[in-house]
Amino acid sequence: MTTDLSILKLITDASLVVQIVMLMLVLASLFSWSLIMAKSGKIATTQTNVTRFEDRFWSGVSLNALYEELAQKTNRRGLERIFYDGFHEYKRAIATEPSSRLSVTDSVQRAMRVAASKEVDELEQNLAFLATVGSTSPYVGLFGTVWGIMNSFISLGQMQQATLAVVAPGIAEALIATAIGLFAAIPAVIAYNRFSDKIDRLVVSYDNFREEFTALLERHASAQRKPA
């Protein structure tokens, strides 16, 4: 007598609780992979835009010309948004408080800080889901395994004679839940750590640009205030 121990057969023969656990883990894995692909593309695009804008900014282009160029865009991202919001606030502050250098610097820094915060918040959106999947999936899978093994031993206790062929399928189907849990958790953890590192690098780029741009605007404002 042979016992069918194929993966599909073990899943279909598993108890309802174990099947629900497997379904939850499979859905979590599918959502994780869709999020990983979307987030990977978004972060890569942001990194490319940051490099492109920095090259454009430090190429010697006029700040006013760059500002007018970005004013025509409806979807400013990354450093474009930080620069545009900062320079827009600078122009407004210079027009209303031309003699207050400290006030101009503070308002520009505040505008750029808010813009950078919004950009980082959008990049970090849904990362908590990856962290949750990565940290809880093994335990959810383990719960399915424990439940399956518990049912196997309960059934085993009701038999007068037990053999390996009788015990093996129940234990095998229970262990599949743990395997699926690890399959869902490992990519989520790797992706979360990878995305977090890339976002941290982008935050450093944003902070460095803000400081450099603020210093540039201070020199620009000082030059404008000098008597002819």
Backbone as a chain_set.jsonl record, in Angstrom:
{"seq": "MTTDLSILKLITDASLVVQIVMLMLVLASLFSWSLIMAKSGKIATTQTNVTRFEDRFWSGVSLNALYEELAQKTNRRGLERIFYDGFHEYKRAIATEPSSRLSVTDSVQRAMRVAASKEVDELEQNLAFLATVGSTSPYVGLFGTVWGIMNSFISLGQMQQATLAVVAPGIAEALIATAIGLFAAIPAVIAYNRFSDKIDRLVVSYDNFREEFTALLERHASAQRKPA", "coords": {"N": [[0.843, -1.195, 0.0], [0.637, 2.164, -0.924], [1.162, 5.554, -0.059], [-0.095, 8.701, -1.005], [1.93, 11.371, -1.058], [2.16, 13.837, -2.23], [2.595, 17.401, -2.652], [0.305, 18.923, -3.326], [-1.743, 17.094, -2.722], [-1.376, 16.784, 0.028], [-2.001, 19.344, 0.918], [-4.705, 19.636, 0.17], [-5.802, 17.664, 1.749], [-5.43, 18.582, 4.266], [-6.431, 19.853, 7.502], [-9.21, 22.128, 8.117], [-8.466, 24.441, 9.545], [-5.673, 24.517, 9.177], [-5.609, 24.776, 6.394], [-6.762, 27.308, 6.118], [-4.805, 28.85, 7.355], [-2.687, 28.409, 5.574], [-3.754, 29.602, 3.267], [-3.955, 32.291, 4.081], [-1.246, 32.895, 4.372], [-0.296, 32.523, 1.776], [-1.703, 34.54, 0.412], [-0.658, 36.763, 1.748], [1.979, 36.556, 0.906], [1.692, 36.971, -1.866], [0.673, 39.609, -1.933], [2.872, 40.848, -0.788], [4.89, 40.443, -2.712], [3.831, 41.878, -4.884], [3.874, 44.437, -3.788], [6.616, 44.691, -3.34], [7.661, 44.726, -5.954], [6.416, 47.057, -6.976], [7.339, 49.029, -5.163], [10.078, 48.801, -5.501], [10.43, 49.722, -8.12], [9.552, 52.38, -7.816], [11.371, 53.498, -5.963], [13.762, 53.189, -7.365], [13.261, 54.874, -9.546], [13.074, 57.311, -8.184], [15.698, 57.576, -7.202], [17.079, 57.837, -9.621], [15.967, 60.237, -10.552], [16.877, 61.993, -8.577], [19.666, 61.987, -9.003], [19.716, 62.995, -11.625], [18.57, 65.544, -11.256], [20.394, 66.753, -9.49], [22.672, 66.898, -11.121], [21.696, 68.686, -13.021], [21.149, 70.921, -11.415], [23.67, 71.686, -10.382], [24.941, 72.39, -12.685], [25.244, 74.978, -13.333], [23.029, 76.353, -14.072], [20.631, 79.014, -14.066], [18.985, 79.886, -11.052], [16.449, 81.043, -11.079], [15.639, 80.385, -13.664], [15.566, 77.601, -13.501], [13.605, 77.329, -11.581], [11.354, 78.422, -12.908], [11.194, 76.574, -14.931], [10.499, 74.225, -13.527], [8.092, 75.071, -12.557], [6.341, 74.654, -14.576], [5.814, 72.025, -14.495], [3.577, 69.523, -13.374], [3.887, 67.424, -11.68], [6.067, 67.26, -9.48], [8.856, 65.677, -8.163], [10.832, 64.309, -5.478], [13.999, 65.835, -5.202], [13.31, 67.877, -6.91], [10.833, 68.775, -5.99], [11.556, 69.618, -3.41], [13.412, 71.655, -3.977], [11.789, 73.41, -5.497], [9.698, 74.137, -3.694], [11.259, 75.299, -1.686], [12.586, 77.436, -3.027], [10.412, 78.851, -3.911], [9.331, 79.728, -1.484], [11.467, 81.265, -0.695], [11.482, 83.383, -2.596], [9.025, 84.518, -1.943], [9.507, 85.284, 0.729], [11.637, 87.096, 0.442], [10.366, 89.096, -0.948], [8.51, 90.025, 0.908], [9.886, 90.373, 3.337], [12.516, 91.754, 2.969], [14.752, 92.651, 4.394], [15.295, 90.946, 6.474], [17.363, 88.561, 7.04], [17.63, 86.248, 8.648], [14.97, 85.472, 9.078], [14.189, 84.847, 6.468], [15.883, 82.66, 5.892], [15.038, 80.787, 7.835], [12.327, 80.363, 7.094], [12.611, 79.313, 4.542], [14.074, 76.968, 5.06], [12.168, 75.636, 6.604], [10.096, 75.237, 4.742], [11.375, 73.547, 2.887], [11.973, 71.403, 4.523], [9.438, 70.42, 5.174], [8.601, 69.634, 2.607], [10.518, 67.646, 2.046], [9.892, 65.837, 4.063], [7.341, 64.989, 3.279], [7.99, 63.69, 0.899], [9.609, 61.558, 1.821], [7.771, 60.257, 3.427], [5.974, 59.283, 1.512], [7.634, 57.491, 0.183], [8.094, 55.645, 2.199], [5.648, 54.533, 2.555], [3.538, 51.782, 3.141], [5.67, 50.151, 3.809], [5.577, 49.181, 6.356], [3.844, 47.069, 6.131], [5.375, 45.1, 4.844], [7.247, 44.683, 6.856], [5.605, 43.644, 8.836], [4.647, 41.273, 7.641], [7.078, 39.948, 7.35], [7.836, 39.554, 10.006], [5.738, 38.206, 11.285], [4.791, 36.073, 9.725], [6.316, 33.577, 9.946], [5.485, 32.76, 12.506], [2.74, 32.523, 12.218], [2.687, 30.458, 10.363], [3.888, 28.522, 11.96], [1.912, 28.203, 13.873], [-0.057, 26.944, 12.317], [1.314, 24.578, 11.806], [1.648, 23.49, 14.395], [-1.028, 23.128, 15.069], [-1.81, 21.247, 13.126], [-0.101, 19.054, 13.723], [-0.965, 18.512, 16.294], [-3.595, 17.638, 15.797], [-2.926, 15.353, 14.359], [-1.699, 13.732, 16.312], [-3.842, 13.423, 18.025], [-5.561, 11.92, 16.438], [-3.911, 9.747, 16.14], [-3.876, 8.725, 18.719], [-6.325, 7.547, 18.874], [-6.153, 5.251, 17.464], [-5.57, 1.748, 17.377], [-3.355, 0.523, 16.405], [-0.525, 1.977, 15.134], [1.315, 3.151, 12.354], [4.208, 4.288, 10.496], [3.36, 5.107, 8.0], [0.821, 5.943, 8.514], [1.138, 8.072, 10.293], [2.901, 9.856, 9.026], [1.708, 11.427, 6.787], [-0.007, 13.318, 8.119], [1.795, 14.792, 9.714], [3.479, 15.773, 7.732], [1.757, 17.415, 6.173], [1.231, 19.332, 8.048], [3.722, 20.531, 8.419], [4.027, 21.868, 6.037], [2.73, 24.288, 6.313], [4.51, 25.792, 7.909], [6.634, 25.95, 6.104], [5.491, 27.489, 4.041], [5.051, 29.81, 5.474], [7.715, 30.648, 5.982], [8.488, 31.037, 3.349], [6.963, 33.244, 2.701], [7.919, 35.102, 4.548], [10.759, 35.471, 4.312], [11.475, 36.807, 1.753], [10.09, 39.207, 2.274], [11.367, 40.302, 4.519], [13.988, 40.663, 3.531], [13.473, 42.483, 1.444], [12.368, 44.626, 2.895], [14.549, 45.472, 4.503], [16.323, 46.174, 2.493], [14.953, 48.238, 1.116], [14.662, 50.066, 3.199], [17.309, 50.8, 3.673], [17.93, 52.047, 1.217], [16.106, 54.177, 1.241], [17.013, 55.561, 3.47], [19.44, 56.458, 2.461], [18.519, 58.182, 0.502], [17.289, 60.075, 2.121], [19.545, 61.198, 3.332], [20.67, 62.376, 1.079], [18.675, 64.268, 0.523], [18.831, 65.863, 2.85], [21.471, 66.843, 2.683], [21.295, 68.316, 0.314], [19.44, 70.27, 1.06], [20.893, 71.719, 2.997], [23.062, 72.673, 1.474], [21.707, 74.134, -0.483], [20.415, 76.043, 1.056], [22.605, 77.504, 2.042], [23.505, 78.52, -0.37], [21.34, 80.165, -1.084], [21.478, 82.025, 0.969], [23.848, 83.362, 0.338], [23.018, 84.366, -2.081], [20.934, 86.063, -1.305], [22.341, 87.9, 0.254], [23.956, 89.084, -1.674], [22.047, 90.39, -3.169], [21.229, 92.346, -1.427], [23.329, 94.081, -1.203], [24.49, 97.368, -1.705], [24.321, 99.098, -4.813]], "CA": [[0.0, 0.0, 0.0], [1.408, 3.394, -1.031], [0.458, 6.763, 0.367], [0.193, 9.865, -1.843], [2.483, 12.455, -0.25], [2.413, 15.011, -3.058], [2.295, 18.656, -1.964], [-1.098, 19.287, -3.56], [-2.583, 16.157, -1.987], [-1.258, 17.091, 1.446], [-2.717, 20.593, 1.173], [-6.151, 19.403, 0.065], [-6.222, 16.78, 2.837], [-5.169, 19.219, 5.562], [-7.626, 20.302, 8.219], [-9.697, 23.433, 7.702], [-7.653, 25.488, 10.174], [-4.379, 24.551, 8.487], [-5.842, 25.322, 5.062], [-6.968, 28.759, 6.263], [-3.489, 29.42, 7.627], [-1.936, 28.388, 4.311], [-4.336, 30.596, 2.365], [-3.543, 33.6, 4.575], [0.175, 33.081, 4.089], [-0.142, 32.672, 0.321], [-2.178, 35.88, 0.078], [0.33, 37.718, 2.26], [3.14, 36.473, 0.026], [1.343, 37.605, -3.146], [0.639, 41.056, -1.694], [4.242, 41.293, -0.537], [5.626, 40.495, -3.977], [3.322, 42.996, -5.677], [4.391, 45.647, -3.161], [8.06, 44.722, -3.566], [7.915, 45.16, -7.338], [6.004, 48.461, -7.119], [8.224, 49.873, -4.368], [11.402, 48.765, -6.113], [10.403, 50.63, -9.264], [9.403, 53.763, -7.355], [12.621, 53.948, -5.35], [14.752, 53.304, -8.441], [12.934, 56.096, -10.283], [13.433, 58.447, -7.333], [17.154, 57.695, -7.201], [17.471, 58.362, -10.932], [15.567, 61.645, -10.601], [17.769, 62.747, -7.694], [20.937, 62.149, -9.705], [19.501, 63.875, -12.777], [18.342, 66.917, -10.808], [21.648, 67.285, -8.948], [23.508, 67.269, -12.274], [21.104, 69.886, -13.604], [21.255, 72.027, -10.459], [25.049, 72.122, -10.264], [25.493, 72.651, -14.014], [25.375, 76.42, -13.501], [21.778, 76.924, -14.545], [20.066, 80.056, -13.212], [17.962, 79.402, -10.129], [15.155, 81.499, -11.558], [15.291, 79.61, -14.856], [15.204, 76.263, -13.042], [12.32, 77.476, -10.888], [10.321, 78.586, -13.932], [11.086, 75.298, -15.636], [9.751, 73.299, -12.681], [6.74, 75.586, -12.372], [5.513, 74.13, -15.657], [5.544, 70.611, -14.226], [2.501, 69.292, -12.398], [4.27, 66.321, -10.791], [7.452, 67.439, -9.066], [9.201, 64.617, -7.235], [12.156, 64.291, -4.886], [14.694, 67.107, -5.063], [12.559, 68.889, -7.65], [9.816, 69.31, -5.081], [12.229, 70.321, -2.324], [13.944, 72.897, -4.533], [10.704, 74.306, -5.908], [9.042, 74.682, -2.501], [12.208, 76.162, -0.996], [12.83, 78.676, -3.772], [9.149, 79.588, -3.905], [9.268, 80.398, -0.189], [12.532, 82.282, -0.705], [10.996, 84.528, -3.363], [7.96, 85.163, -1.168], [10.093, 85.92, 1.909], [12.427, 88.249, 0.005], [9.434, 90.149, -1.351], [7.781, 90.557, 2.075], [10.817, 90.746, 4.4], [13.819, 91.809, 2.3], [15.852, 93.019, 5.288], [15.462, 89.951, 7.536], [18.049, 87.383, 6.508], [17.331, 85.093, 9.493], [13.601, 85.054, 8.82], [14.173, 84.222, 5.144], [16.531, 81.351, 6.006], [14.173, 79.889, 8.609], [11.126, 80.012, 6.332], [13.03, 78.438, 3.434], [14.397, 75.668, 5.655], [10.917, 75.019, 7.019], [9.391, 74.794, 3.532], [12.068, 72.394, 2.317], [11.852, 70.298, 5.469], [8.098, 69.863, 4.984], [8.59, 68.946, 1.315], [11.304, 66.413, 2.178], [9.135, 64.921, 4.914], [6.281, 64.412, 2.46], [8.605, 62.756, -0.041], [10.032, 60.366, 2.56], [6.558, 59.564, 3.86], [5.449, 58.546, 0.366], [8.537, 56.365, -0.082], [7.971, 54.656, 3.274], [4.282, 54.024, 2.602], [3.341, 50.324, 3.029], [6.814, 49.37, 4.274], [5.173, 48.508, 7.582], [3.227, 45.793, 5.762], [6.467, 44.148, 4.626], [7.815, 44.347, 8.169], [4.64, 42.787, 9.529], [4.692, 39.944, 7.0], [8.361, 39.319, 7.656], [7.974, 39.195, 11.425], [4.65, 37.365, 11.802], [4.499, 34.895, 8.894], [6.82, 32.317, 10.522], [4.683, 32.364, 13.668], [1.455, 32.055, 11.702], [2.95, 29.122, 9.822], [4.136, 27.615, 13.08], [0.617, 27.898, 14.463], [-0.667, 25.915, 11.47], [2.041, 23.327, 12.009], [1.302, 22.957, 15.714], [-2.415, 22.655, 15.005], [-1.84, 20.019, 12.328], [0.531, 17.965, 14.463], [-1.853, 18.192, 17.402], [-4.667, 16.793, 15.256], [-2.349, 14.059, 13.984], [-1.504, 12.924, 17.509], [-5.164, 13.061, 18.537], [-6.014, 10.793, 15.615], [-3.033, 8.622, 16.441], [-4.283, 8.152, 20.0], [-7.571, 6.797, 18.715], [-5.867, 4.028, 16.711], [-4.992, 0.65, 18.164], [-2.027, 0.231, 15.867], [-0.083, 3.09, 14.295], [2.529, 2.941, 11.564], [4.768, 5.518, 9.939], [2.533, 5.495, 6.862], [-0.368, 6.618, 9.029], [1.532, 9.311, 10.97], [3.666, 10.754, 8.154], [0.945, 12.442, 6.046], [-0.484, 14.391, 8.991], [2.922, 15.64, 10.091], [3.966, 16.433, 6.52], [0.847, 18.501, 5.809], [1.379, 20.386, 9.048], [4.989, 21.227, 8.183], [3.896, 22.723, 4.855], [2.348, 25.625, 6.786], [5.739, 26.485, 8.302], [7.395, 26.225, 4.882], [4.856, 28.617, 3.365], [5.324, 30.981, 6.303], [9.084, 31.085, 5.711], [8.515, 31.515, 1.969], [6.386, 34.6, 2.711], [8.657, 36.008, 5.433], [12.143, 35.751, 3.906], [11.555, 37.922, 0.79], [9.593, 40.442, 2.869], [12.421, 40.844, 5.383], [15.076, 41.136, 2.664], [13.016, 43.687, 0.744], [12.214, 45.708, 3.862], [15.883, 45.971, 4.854], [16.902, 46.808, 1.299], [14.255, 49.5, 0.872], [14.971, 50.981, 4.298], [18.653, 51.318, 3.428], [17.893, 52.984, 0.086], [15.393, 55.376, 1.662], [17.928, 56.296, 4.349], [20.417, 57.135, 1.599], [17.812, 59.304, -0.121], [17.116, 61.092, 3.169], [20.839, 61.886, 3.448], [20.782, 63.238, -0.106], [17.761, 65.392, 0.711], [19.368, 66.734, 3.899], [22.659, 67.524, 2.151], [20.859, 69.319, -0.663], [18.804, 71.366, 1.794], [21.923, 72.536, 3.615], [23.816, 73.346, 0.419], [20.834, 75.099, -1.146], [20.206, 77.15, 1.999], [23.818, 78.335, 2.024], [23.513, 79.224, -1.656], [20.334, 81.22, -1.031], [21.978, 83.069, 1.868], [24.782, 84.176, -0.442], [22.224, 85.048, -3.091], [20.211, 87.15, -0.64], [23.325, 88.905, 0.659], [24.389, 89.798, -2.881], [20.954, 91.256, -3.591], [21.068, 93.457, -0.478], [24.472, 94.998, -1.274], [24.182, 98.566, -2.487], [24.949, 99.139, -6.138]], "C": [[0.882, 1.25, 0.0], [0.538, 4.583, -0.63], [0.881, 7.932, -0.502], [0.637, 11.014, -0.956], [2.84, 13.665, -1.11], [1.96, 16.267, -2.318], [0.821, 19.018, -2.104], [-2.043, 18.397, -2.766], [-2.557, 16.456, -0.493], [-2.031, 18.358, 1.806], [-4.222, 20.369, 1.156], [-6.673, 18.521, 1.196], [-6.026, 17.401, 4.214], [-6.486, 19.65, 6.211], [-7.99, 21.725, 7.803], [-8.844, 24.563, 8.274], [-6.314, 25.628, 9.469], [-4.534, 25.116, 7.089], [-6.053, 26.835, 5.103], [-5.638, 29.467, 6.513], [-2.658, 29.483, 6.351], [-2.439, 29.454, 3.353], [-3.921, 32.006, 2.787], [-2.091, 33.889, 4.221], [0.427, 33.266, 2.596], [-0.585, 34.065, -0.12], [-1.192, 36.944, 0.548], [1.573, 37.738, 1.378], [2.874, 37.165, -1.306], [1.304, 39.127, -3.005], [2.045, 41.61, -1.487], [5.018, 41.432, -1.839], [5.141, 41.631, -4.866], [3.829, 44.323, -5.118], [5.888, 45.793, -3.403], [8.37, 45.237, -4.971], [7.561, 46.628, -7.534], [6.972, 49.392, -6.389], [9.63, 49.92, -4.962], [11.475, 49.723, -7.296], [10.341, 52.086, -8.839], [10.698, 54.299, -6.771], [13.705, 54.114, -6.405], [14.517, 54.566, -9.258], [13.33, 57.334, -9.493], [14.939, 58.658, -7.307], [17.668, 58.27, -8.512], [17.152, 59.85, -11.036], [16.466, 62.518, -9.728], [19.101, 63.016, -8.388], [20.806, 63.122, -10.865], [19.339, 65.328, -12.333], [19.623, 67.529, -10.246], [22.591, 67.713, -10.065], [23.005, 68.56, -12.913], [21.316, 71.103, -12.702], [22.667, 72.586, -10.405], [25.72, 72.376, -11.618], [25.684, 74.137, -14.277], [24.121, 77.098, -14.005], [21.284, 77.981, -13.552], [18.978, 79.477, -12.326], [16.573, 79.811, -10.581], [14.698, 80.706, -12.779], [14.855, 78.2, -14.468], [13.852, 76.284, -12.337], [11.179, 77.601, -11.892], [10.106, 77.3, -14.717], [10.251, 74.3, -14.839], [8.318, 73.772, -12.443], [5.786, 75.067, -13.441], [5.134, 72.665, -15.434], [4.451, 70.485, -13.168], [2.876, 68.21, -11.38], [5.754, 66.433, -10.463], [7.778, 66.424, -7.965], [10.598, 64.827, -6.678], [12.754, 65.677, -4.713], [14.011, 68.219, -5.843], [11.54, 69.571, -6.735], [10.451, 70.119, -3.962], [12.767, 71.668, -2.817], [12.829, 73.89, -4.841], [10.029, 74.943, -4.687], [9.965, 75.646, -1.756], [12.415, 77.485, -1.713], [11.567, 79.528, -3.861], [8.99, 80.364, -2.595], [10.314, 81.503, -0.099], [12.076, 83.545, -1.433], [9.905, 85.281, -2.601], [8.536, 85.919, 0.019], [10.901, 87.155, 1.541], [11.512, 89.411, -0.352], [8.764, 90.805, -0.142], [8.703, 91.035, 3.184], [12.236, 90.822, 3.837], [14.994, 92.081, 3.237], [16.151, 91.965, 6.349], [16.06, 88.682, 6.969], [17.702, 86.129, 7.297], [15.934, 84.563, 9.218], [13.483, 84.337, 7.482], [14.745, 82.814, 5.221], [15.638, 80.355, 6.743], [12.956, 79.443, 7.803], [11.462, 79.085, 5.164], [13.339, 77.043, 3.955], [13.127, 74.924, 6.051], [10.151, 74.482, 5.811], [10.047, 73.56, 2.93], [11.969, 71.179, 3.225], [10.488, 69.612, 5.339], [8.026, 69.081, 3.673], [9.351, 67.625, 1.383], [10.56, 65.382, 3.009], [8.016, 64.244, 4.129], [6.835, 63.391, 1.476], [8.993, 61.449, 0.654], [8.82, 59.56, 3.01], [5.952, 58.746, 2.723], [6.322, 57.336, 0.039], [8.367, 55.259, 0.959], [6.573, 54.049, 3.368], [4.249, 52.526, 2.309], [4.573, 49.504, 3.411], [6.479, 48.621, 5.555], [4.517, 47.16, 7.287], [4.292, 44.729, 5.528], [7.087, 43.727, 5.958], [6.901, 43.405, 8.932], [4.651, 41.372, 8.969], [5.974, 39.223, 7.375], [8.468, 38.835, 9.09], [6.918, 38.206, 11.907], [4.409, 36.094, 10.999], [5.064, 33.599, 9.46], [5.978, 31.83, 11.7], [3.295, 31.876, 13.237], [1.611, 30.656, 11.124], [3.186, 28.105, 10.914], [2.833, 27.245, 13.782], [-0.095, 26.81, 13.652], [-0.006, 24.56, 11.655], [1.677, 22.68, 13.338], [-0.117, 22.394, 15.707], [-2.504, 21.337, 14.244], [-1.24, 18.834, 13.059], [-0.339, 17.545, 15.647], [-3.001, 17.291, 16.939], [-4.151, 15.411, 14.876], [-2.178, 13.16, 15.203], [-2.835, 12.549, 18.16], [-5.711, 11.876, 17.772], [-5.195, 9.546, 15.909], [-3.44, 7.937, 17.739], [-5.549, 7.326, 19.908], [-7.373, 5.487, 17.952], [-5.24, 2.994, 17.632], [-3.583, 0.329, 17.694], [-1.652, 1.347, 14.894], [1.208, 2.742, 13.586], [3.003, 4.29, 11.032], [3.914, 6.024, 8.781], [1.277, 6.238, 7.3], [-0.011, 7.984, 9.609], [2.133, 10.336, 10.009], [2.818, 11.787, 7.42], [0.479, 13.603, 6.912], [0.621, 15.341, 9.394], [3.433, 16.418, 8.88], [3.08, 17.609, 6.125], [0.94, 19.657, 6.786], [2.649, 21.204, 8.799], [4.939, 22.132, 6.962], [3.535, 24.145, 5.271], [3.57, 26.426, 7.204], [6.566, 26.853, 7.078], [6.816, 27.427, 4.137], [5.089, 29.907, 4.151], [6.723, 31.531, 6.075], [9.206, 31.654, 4.297], [7.949, 32.931, 1.882], [7.281, 35.575, 3.467], [10.014, 36.409, 4.875], [12.234, 36.863, 2.865], [11.096, 39.248, 1.387], [10.659, 41.094, 3.743], [13.57, 41.409, 4.55], [14.687, 42.445, 1.979], [12.895, 44.871, 1.692], [13.577, 46.31, 4.224], [16.521, 46.708, 3.682], [16.266, 48.165, 1.03], [14.584, 50.525, 1.955], [16.345, 51.61, 4.106], [18.648, 52.345, 2.302], [17.183, 54.284, 0.457], [16.263, 56.219, 2.592], [18.969, 57.068, 3.537], [19.779, 58.341, 0.902], [17.587, 60.436, 0.88], [18.403, 61.884, 3.356], [21.038, 62.835, 2.27], [19.897, 64.47, 0.022], [18.329, 66.379, 1.729], [20.581, 67.516, 3.401], [22.268, 68.621, 1.17], [20.238, 70.524, 0.05], [19.849, 72.299, 2.397], [22.695, 73.324, 2.56], [22.979, 74.432, -0.255], [20.563, 76.3, -0.236], [21.412, 78.077, 2.021], [23.9, 79.145, 0.736], [22.517, 80.384, -1.659], [20.762, 82.349, -0.104], [22.965, 83.97, 1.136], [24.034, 84.994, -1.493], [21.49, 86.243, -2.489], [21.156, 88.268, -0.227], [23.766, 89.74, -0.532], [23.314, 90.771, -3.344], [20.825, 92.477, -2.7], [22.215, 94.466, -0.556], [24.103, 96.203, -2.136], [24.936, 98.576, -3.801], [26.109, 100.122, -6.147]], "O": [[1.776, 1.376, 0.836], [-0.674, 4.59, -0.849], [2.073, 8.143, -0.721], [-0.158, 11.57, -0.197], [3.73, 14.436, -0.752], [1.066, 16.217, -1.473], [0.166, 19.376, -1.125], [-3.026, 18.876, -2.202], [-3.588, 16.39, 0.176], [-2.643, 18.436, 2.871], [-4.934, 20.86, 2.032], [-7.844, 18.611, 1.565], [-6.414, 16.81, 5.221], [-7.511, 19.787, 5.544], [-7.178, 22.436, 7.211], [-8.534, 25.527, 7.574], [-5.87, 26.743, 9.194], [-3.672, 25.867, 6.634], [-5.578, 27.556, 4.226], [-5.374, 30.536, 5.961], [-2.003, 30.49, 6.078], [-1.646, 30.133, 2.701], [-3.573, 32.827, 1.939], [-1.752, 35.002, 3.817], [1.268, 34.074, 2.2], [0.084, 34.7, -0.936], [-0.924, 37.91, -0.166], [2.153, 38.796, 1.131], [3.741, 37.872, -1.82], [1.835, 39.848, -3.85], [2.367, 42.703, -1.952], [5.722, 42.421, -2.046], [5.946, 42.28, -5.534], [4.175, 45.229, -5.877], [6.373, 46.898, -3.645], [9.243, 46.087, -5.148], [8.305, 47.368, -8.177], [7.376, 50.422, -6.93], [10.29, 50.959, -4.928], [12.457, 50.448, -7.459], [11.002, 52.936, -9.434], [11.083, 55.433, -7.054], [14.483, 55.067, -6.354], [15.47, 55.254, -9.625], [13.857, 58.294, -10.055], [15.408, 59.793, -7.38], [18.584, 59.093, -8.519], [17.958, 60.632, -11.541], [16.781, 63.65, -10.095], [19.604, 64.139, -8.364], [21.671, 63.973, -11.071], [19.897, 66.237, -12.948], [19.91, 68.7, -10.498], [23.235, 68.758, -9.976], [23.796, 69.421, -13.298], [21.627, 72.191, -13.186], [22.859, 73.802, -10.384], [26.936, 72.557, -11.683], [26.219, 74.522, -15.316], [24.141, 78.285, -14.33], [21.494, 77.854, -12.346], [18.153, 78.681, -12.775], [15.627, 79.029, -10.482], [13.516, 80.39, -12.914], [13.899, 77.662, -15.027], [13.053, 75.359, -12.484], [10.145, 76.951, -11.737], [8.987, 76.977, -15.116], [9.399, 73.61, -15.399], [7.434, 72.964, -12.159], [4.572, 75.042, -13.24], [4.246, 72.135, -16.101], [4.411, 71.242, -12.198], [2.24, 68.101, -10.332], [6.591, 65.783, -11.089], [7.066, 66.326, -6.966], [11.447, 65.444, -7.322], [12.123, 66.577, -4.159], [14.122, 69.388, -5.473], [11.416, 70.796, -6.725], [9.949, 71.184, -3.601], [12.597, 72.692, -2.155], [12.916, 75.066, -4.486], [9.816, 76.155, -4.659], [9.521, 76.68, -1.255], [12.418, 78.542, -1.081], [11.632, 80.757, -3.883], [8.565, 81.52, -2.6], [10.073, 82.55, 0.502], [12.266, 84.653, -0.933], [9.86, 86.511, -2.609], [8.128, 87.045, 0.303], [10.856, 88.157, 2.254], [11.837, 90.569, -0.093], [8.482, 92.003, -0.163], [8.375, 91.982, 3.899], [13.08, 90.008, 4.211], [16.132, 91.764, 2.892], [17.154, 92.071, 7.055], [15.337, 87.819, 6.471], [17.5, 85.064, 6.713], [15.728, 83.352, 9.134], [12.77, 83.34, 7.367], [14.162, 81.876, 4.677], [15.501, 79.208, 6.318], [12.596, 78.267, 7.829], [10.691, 78.183, 4.838], [12.917, 76.049, 3.365], [13.027, 73.713, 5.852], [9.613, 73.376, 5.866], [9.358, 72.63, 2.509], [11.891, 70.049, 2.746], [10.392, 68.386, 5.387], [7.456, 67.991, 3.631], [8.9, 66.611, 0.852], [10.591, 64.19, 2.701], [7.774, 63.05, 4.301], [6.222, 62.348, 1.245], [8.733, 60.364, 0.134], [8.839, 58.329, 2.978], [5.47, 57.636, 2.948], [5.811, 56.281, -0.338], [8.481, 54.077, 0.638], [6.341, 53.149, 4.175], [4.858, 52.061, 1.346], [4.528, 48.276, 3.346], [7.028, 47.551, 5.815], [4.615, 46.226, 8.082], [4.137, 43.587, 5.962], [7.409, 42.556, 6.159], [7.365, 42.477, 9.594], [4.662, 40.396, 9.718], [5.959, 38.03, 7.681], [9.113, 37.822, 9.362], [7.17, 37.443, 12.84], [3.874, 35.125, 11.537], [4.358, 32.591, 9.461], [5.781, 30.627, 11.871], [2.748, 30.938, 13.817], [0.78, 29.779, 11.358], [2.742, 26.962, 10.815], [2.665, 26.112, 14.232], [-0.663, 25.875, 14.217], [-0.673, 23.526, 11.661], [1.429, 21.477, 13.405], [-0.377, 21.327, 16.262], [-3.199, 20.415, 14.672], [-1.793, 17.735, 13.028], [-0.437, 16.359, 15.962], [-3.338, 16.308, 17.6], [-4.852, 14.413, 15.049], [-2.475, 11.967, 15.144], [-2.951, 11.488, 18.774], [-6.256, 10.941, 18.359], [-5.719, 8.432, 15.925], [-3.362, 6.714, 17.851], [-5.815, 6.494, 20.775], [-8.312, 4.704, 17.807], [-4.482, 3.324, 18.544], [-2.728, -0.082, 18.478], [-2.383, 1.623, 13.943], [2.091, 2.107, 14.163], [2.293, 5.293, 11.109], [3.761, 7.232, 8.601], [0.736, 7.056, 6.557], [-0.761, 8.946, 9.441], [1.906, 11.537, 10.154], [3.188, 12.961, 7.429], [0.558, 14.757, 6.49], [0.423, 16.556, 9.417], [3.78, 17.593, 8.996], [3.583, 18.679, 5.782], [0.753, 20.815, 6.414], [2.645, 22.426, 8.953], [5.729, 23.071, 6.859], [3.987, 25.106, 4.647], [3.665, 27.613, 6.893], [7.135, 27.943, 7.016], [7.561, 28.282, 3.659], [5.298, 30.969, 3.563], [6.905, 32.745, 5.985], [9.929, 32.624, 4.068], [8.413, 33.731, 1.07], [7.397, 36.738, 3.083], [10.386, 37.579, 4.957], [13.007, 37.8, 3.064], [11.643, 40.3, 1.054], [10.831, 42.313, 3.707], [14.066, 42.501, 4.827], [15.471, 43.393, 1.938], [13.271, 45.991, 1.344], [13.728, 47.532, 4.245], [17.174, 47.736, 3.86], [16.968, 49.135, 0.747], [14.765, 51.707, 1.665], [16.528, 52.803, 4.346], [19.284, 53.393, 2.413], [17.602, 55.364, 0.042], [16.253, 57.447, 2.513], [19.331, 58.192, 3.884], [20.413, 59.383, 0.734], [17.683, 61.612, 0.529], [18.363, 63.104, 3.52], [21.516, 63.957, 2.439], [20.307, 65.578, -0.324], [18.311, 67.588, 1.502], [20.705, 68.712, 3.666], [22.832, 69.716, 1.188], [20.491, 71.668, -0.326], [19.715, 73.52, 2.322], [22.953, 74.514, 2.74], [23.481, 75.514, -0.559], [20.491, 77.436, -0.704], [21.259, 79.298, 2.018], [24.309, 80.306, 0.745], [22.816, 81.46, -2.176], [20.445, 83.511, -0.359], [22.931, 85.191, 1.289], [24.366, 86.149, -1.76], [21.434, 87.312, -3.097], [20.818, 89.446, -0.34], [23.931, 90.955, -0.422], [23.624, 91.849, -3.851], [20.367, 93.529, -3.148], [22.098, 95.577, -0.04], [23.47, 96.054, -3.181], [26.071, 98.105, -3.877], [26.764, 100.296, -7.175]]}, "num_chains": 1, "name": "protein.A"}
